[in-house]
Amino acid sequence: MLTGMGDTASDLAEAATGGDPATGLAAVAALRRLLEELEAAHVDEARARGWSWEAIAAALGVKRQTAHRKHAHRIVESAAGSRR
């Protein structure tokens, strides 16, 4: 079973394609969490480097409003926290 600790993306991908549904679904959930963390980190970095929401959205293959709605609140909260 997946531990969520120390599992690499390749380990998770392998588990996701295995025959056991419980292991496969756990791997899919872990990959989804990893994907969300990676996307957030790269969006944060892109914004810090001055990328527009349009450029970020184009890179992600989504509309500007979708990218902004998903990520802007976290960036605003992060900036507010760093001012304290």
Backbone as CSV, one residue per row, in Angstrom:
resi,resn,N_x,N_y,N_z,CA_x,CA_y,CA_z,C_x,C_y,C_z
1,MET,0.840,-1.193,0.000,0.000,0.000,0.000,0.873,1.240,0.000
2,LEU,0.382,2.318,-0.511,1.142,3.550,-0.603,1.178,4.248,0.744
3,THR,2.342,4.790,1.053,2.501,5.467,2.339,2.301,6.957,2.228
4,GLY,2.495,7.515,1.019,2.443,8.951,0.855,3.751,9.609,1.269
5,MET,4.660,8.817,1.835,5.942,9.330,2.288,7.029,8.621,1.492
6,GLY,7.792,9.363,0.722,8.891,8.784,-0.012,8.509,8.137,-1.335
7,ASP,7.226,8.134,-1.663,6.816,7.588,-2.952,7.229,8.566,-4.042
8,THR,7.937,8.061,-5.046,8.304,8.922,-6.165,7.171,8.931,-7.173
9,ALA,7.213,9.901,-8.068,6.186,9.975,-9.103,6.172,8.700,-9.932
10,SER,7.362,8.147,-10.217,7.391,6.919,-11.016,6.818,5.745,-10.232
11,ASP,7.059,5.695,-8.913,6.451,4.648,-8.081,4.931,4.774,-8.108
12,LEU,4.463,6.004,-8.003,3.019,6.242,-7.997,2.402,5.892,-9.343
13,ALA,3.085,6.270,-10.424,2.574,5.954,-11.759,2.503,4.448,-11.960
14,GLU,3.512,3.740,-11.488,3.510,2.272,-11.595,2.366,1.681,-10.782
15,ALA,2.164,2.179,-9.569,1.079,1.681,-8.726,-0.286,1.977,-9.341
16,ALA,-0.389,3.123,-10.016,-1.658,3.514,-10.625,-2.059,2.595,-11.766
17,THR,-1.085,1.935,-12.382,-1.393,1.062,-13.515,-1.457,-0.402,-13.117
18,GLY,-1.293,-0.689,-11.837,-1.352,-2.067,-11.360,-2.766,-2.605,-11.370
19,GLY,-2.900,-3.862,-10.993,-4.193,-4.519,-11.046,-5.068,-4.331,-9.820
20,ASP,-4.492,-3.868,-8.704,-5.271,-3.710,-7.471,-5.939,-2.338,-7.456
21,PRO,-7.277,-2.300,-7.482,-7.973,-1.010,-7.515,-7.675,-0.135,-6.302
22,ALA,-7.548,-0.697,-5.122,-7.286,0.112,-3.933,-5.933,0.814,-4.051
23,THR,-4.933,0.089,-4.470,-3.602,0.670,-4.643,-3.608,1.671,-5.793
24,GLY,-4.263,1.312,-6.867,-4.333,2.206,-8.019,-5.018,3.525,-7.702
25,LEU,-6.134,3.455,-6.996,-6.859,4.677,-6.642,-6.075,5.527,-5.647
26,ALA,-5.394,4.890,-4.708,-4.553,5.630,-3.767,-3.420,6.328,-4.515
27,ALA,-2.863,5.654,-5.507,-1.793,6.252,-6.305,-2.309,7.427,-7.119
28,VAL,-3.488,7.290,-7.694,-4.083,8.382,-8.465,-4.309,9.598,-7.560
29,ALA,-4.820,9.375,-6.357,-5.037,10.479,-5.417,-3.713,11.147,-5.043
30,ALA,-2.674,10.354,-4.803,-1.364,10.902,-4.456,-0.776,11.684,-5.634
31,LEU,-0.933,11.178,-6.848,-0.462,11.896,-8.034,-1.214,13.207,-8.209
32,ARG,-2.515,13.207,-7.935,-3.313,14.431,-8.040,-2.793,15.480,-7.055
33,ARG,-2.503,15.062,-5.812,-1.960,16.004,-4.819,-0.605,16.547,-5.274
34,LEU,0.242,15.667,-5.793,1.557,16.084,-6.278,1.418,17.072,-7.432
35,LEU,0.536,16.790,-8.353,0.304,17.671,-9.493,-0.154,19.048,-9.033
36,GLU,-1.070,19.103,-8.085,-1.563,20.385,-7.579,-0.442,21.170,-6.901
37,GLU,0.408,20.488,-6.135,1.533,21.155,-5.471,2.527,21.703,-6.494
38,LEU,2.824,20.909,-7.511,3.757,21.352,-8.557,3.198,22.544,-9.329
39,GLU,1.922,22.470,-9.685,1.303,23.567,-10.419,1.341,24.847,-9.589
40,ALA,0.985,24.745,-8.319,0.981,25.922,-7.448,2.380,26.522,-7.335
41,ALA,3.379,25.684,-7.164,4.760,26.177,-7.031,5.208,26.890,-8.300
42,HIS,4.872,26.343,-9.459,5.293,26.967,-10.716,4.505,28.236,-11.012
43,VAL,3.242,28.259,-10.652,2.463,29.492,-10.824,3.023,30.584,-9.912
44,ASP,3.320,30.237,-8.672,3.920,31.211,-7.746,5.218,31.775,-8.324
45,GLU,6.055,30.895,-8.844,7.343,31.331,-9.414,7.116,32.207,-10.647
46,ALA,6.182,31.821,-11.490,5.893,32.616,-12.684,5.415,34.011,-12.298
47,ARG,4.522,34.099,-11.322,4.033,35.416,-10.876,5.169,36.234,-10.270
48,ALA,6.028,35.583,-9.492,7.157,36.286,-8.880,8.104,36.840,-9.946
49,ARG,8.148,36.181,-11.100,9.004,36.638,-12.206,8.276,37.587,-13.152
50,GLY,7.062,37.967,-12.772,6.338,38.965,-13.550,5.463,38.441,-14.670
51,TRP,5.226,37.140,-14.709,4.350,36.594,-15.746,2.932,37.110,-15.539
52,SER,2.244,37.361,-16.626,0.835,37.748,-16.573,-0.031,36.502,-16.379
53,TRP,-1.251,36.742,-15.941,-2.186,35.619,-15.823,-2.475,35.018,-17.194
54,GLU,-2.447,35.843,-18.229,-2.655,35.334,-19.587,-1.553,34.358,-19.982
55,ALA,-0.298,34.703,-19.671,0.827,33.834,-20.021,0.779,32.529,-19.233
56,ILE,0.447,32.624,-17.959,0.334,31.420,-17.123,-0.778,30.526,-17.650
57,ALA,-1.922,31.128,-17.941,-3.064,30.357,-18.448,-2.713,29.664,-19.762
58,ALA,-2.024,30.367,-20.646,-1.632,29.769,-21.931,-0.718,28.572,-21.702
59,ALA,0.235,28.706,-20.767,1.159,27.598,-20.488,0.434,26.397,-19.902
60,LEU,-0.610,26.660,-19.127,-1.387,25.575,-18.514,-2.475,25.034,-19.437
61,GLY,-2.744,25.747,-20.520,-3.785,25.313,-21.451,-5.194,25.565,-20.935
62,VAL,-5.335,26.638,-20.152,-6.645,27.008,-19.618,-6.906,28.473,-19.914
63,LYS,-8.093,28.950,-19.586,-8.413,30.359,-19.760,-7.818,31.168,-18.614
64,ARG,-7.548,32.450,-18.893,-6.968,33.332,-17.888,-7.794,33.342,-16.610
65,GLN,-9.097,33.447,-16.753,-9.976,33.502,-15.586,-9.868,32.230,-14.749
66,THR,-9.717,31.093,-15.391,-9.588,29.825,-14.674,-8.307,29.796,-13.858
67,ALA,-7.197,30.195,-14.457,-5.921,30.220,-13.742,-5.973,31.209,-12.582
68,HIS,-6.510,32.383,-12.831,-6.590,33.410,-11.796,-7.470,32.947,-10.637
69,ARG,-8.632,32.404,-10.955,-9.558,31.950,-9.918,-8.928,30.860,-9.058
70,LYS,-8.163,29.992,-9.676,-7.580,28.861,-8.943,-6.402,29.285,-8.068
71,HIS,-5.614,30.256,-8.517,-4.343,30.523,-7.849,-4.210,31.895,-7.183
72,ALA,-4.956,32.882,-7.609,-4.725,34.246,-7.119,-4.915,34.367,-5.612
73,HIS,-5.893,33.703,-5.054,-6.155,33.825,-3.610,-4.955,33.364,-2.785
74,ARG,-4.282,32.320,-3.228,-3.139,31.797,-2.496,-1.970,32.784,-2.548
75,ILE,-1.784,33.399,-3.683,-0.692,34.356,-3.854,-0.956,35.587,-3.007
76,VAL,-2.195,36.067,-2.980,-2.566,37.222,-2.170,-2.371,36.890,-0.688
77,GLU,-2.827,35.714,-0.262,-2.676,35.304,1.132,-1.207,35.189,1.504
78,SER,-0.391,34.646,0.608,1.037,34.497,0.856,1.702,35.854,1.007
79,ALA,1.342,36.800,0.142,1.918,38.138,0.211,1.493,38.846,1.497
80,ALA,0.251,38.663,1.904,-0.244,39.286,3.137,0.482,38.701,4.340
81,GLY,0.738,37.406,4.327,1.435,36.751,5.423,2.878,37.187,5.538
82,SER,3.520,37.496,4.413,4.919,37.894,4.445,5.087,39.328,4.930
83,ARG,4.009,40.104,4.952,4.079,41.484,5.427,3.931,41.585,6.936
84,ARG,3.529,40.508,7.568,3.309,40.549,9.023,4.580,40.525,9.786
